[in-house]
Amino acid sequence: MKKIILALVAVTSFAHAEPMAELRKTPADLADPPADKNQIGSSGLAGVHTKVLFGDPSKPGLYSMLLYVPANTTIQAHSHEDDRMATVVSGTWRFGYGAKFDAAKLLVLPPGSVYSEPGTKAHPHFAQTQKDPVIVHIVGFGPTDTVYVNPADEPKKKK
């Protein structure tokens, strides 16, 4: 019964969402990270940016965003409250599951690769870029957040 109620809430929330606008972007249009320093739904690391394409990741409902991660970036183990599906748009993304960053668990994901980020603190993940920046397209059903497994890894607390 709980699942049915949640499904009805989800459908109702989406039914009241703003209408989707027309959007067409070429790879060249997506190449440059946004200048606004938005980090909603991201790791919070310096240099990492997001560009929301649809919805509002901070509110209930469907959202779509691009995640821009610079070269030579390591994102420590963290989770999000919402389930997400992601596609690597450009660059080589190294992604793994676990409660602690472990380079041996990273899978190399070239452009076109798809992966999931299950929305549970029991299923954290981590990632890394090397010589090239990466763009990832993420779709989820908000609200979203980012919670690091080890609170000391939280970039906001390191300032």
N, C-alpha and C positions, 0 to 999 in steps of 0.2 A: 504494500500500500504506500509506503514511504517513497518508493521509486516512482510510482504513478503520480503522486503529488508533486515530486520534484520535476518530473517530465512536463506536467501541466504548467508549473511555474515557468519553466524554461520556454515553452512554446508561447505562453502568454507574454513573457518578457520580450521575446523576439518579435511578436506580432505588434507590439507597441514601439518598436525601435524606429529610428529615423529611416526614411527610405534611402536605399542605396543610390549613390550618385554614379554617373558614368565615369569610368576611369580606364585610361589606356596609357601604359608606360613601356617604353623600350628599355633594353638593358642600359643604354647610354643615359636614359633619364634617371635610372636608379643608382648609377655609379657613385655619385658623391653623397657622403653622409649629410644629414640635415645640419644646418647651422644653429638651430635653436637649442641644442644641448638636451633635448627631451630624453629621458631615460625610463619612462613609465614601462613597467613590466620587464625591465632589464636587470642585469647584474649590479648596476650602480657603479661600475668601475669607470674611472676616468677614461675618456676617449670612446666609450661605448655609447651609442645613440639609438633611439628608435624613431620611426616615422609611422604614425598611425594612418592606415589607409581607409579603415572603416570601423565604426563603432567607437567605444570608449573603454579601454581596458580596465579603468578604475571603477566601472559601473557594471551592473548585471547586463548581460547580453553578448551577442556575437561580436568579436573584434578581429581585425586583421592588421598586422603591422610588420614592418621591416626592421630587423635588428642589424645594426652596423657594428662590427667588431674589428678594431684595428689589428695589424700584424703584431705578432709576438705578445699575445694576450692570453693569460690563463685565468679561467673563471672557476673558482673553487666550488665544491659540492654545495648545492642548494636545491630548493624545491619551490613550487608555485601552488597556490590553492586550487587552481583550475587545470583541467586537462588541456593539453595543447598538441597540435600537429604542426610540424615544421618541414620546410623544403629549403635546401641549400640553393641559393640563387647564383652566387659567385664565390670564388675562392675555395680553399680546401679547409673544411671544418673538421675538427677532431672532437668526437663526442663520446662520453661514457656514462655509465650508471654506477652509482655507489655513494656511500656516505663520506668518502674521503677521495680527494683527487688522486688518481692512480694512472700514470701515463701508459702502463701496460694494458689498461682497460679501454683506452681510447680507440674508437673505430674511425678510420679515415673516411670522410664523407665528401666526395667531389660534388660539383654542381649537378643538380638534378636529384640528389639523394633526399630521402624522406625519413623522418624519425619522429618518435612521440616523446612527450614529456608528461608522464602520468602525474596528475595533480594530487599528490599525497606526500606528506612528510616522510612516509615509510619508503618512498621511492625517489630519492634525490638523484641529481645528475650533475655533470661538470663538463667543461669544454676547453678547447685551446685552439689558437691560431698560431701559425709559424710565420713564414716569410711574407705571406700575402694577407691582406684584409679579407674579411668574409661578410657577405650579406645573406641573411636567413629570413625567409618569410614565415611568420608564425600566425596561426589561427587558433583562437580559443574562445571560451565562453566565460566572460568576466563576472565578477571582478577578479583581477589577478594581483599577485604580490610576488615578492622574492624573499625567501627565508633561508639564510645560510645555516648549514648543519652546525658549523662551528661559529658561534657569534663573533669570535675574533676576526673572522674572514670578512665580515660586513664592512664594505668600503666606507660607509658613513661614519663608522666608529673609529676608523683609522686616521681620520682628519685631526 
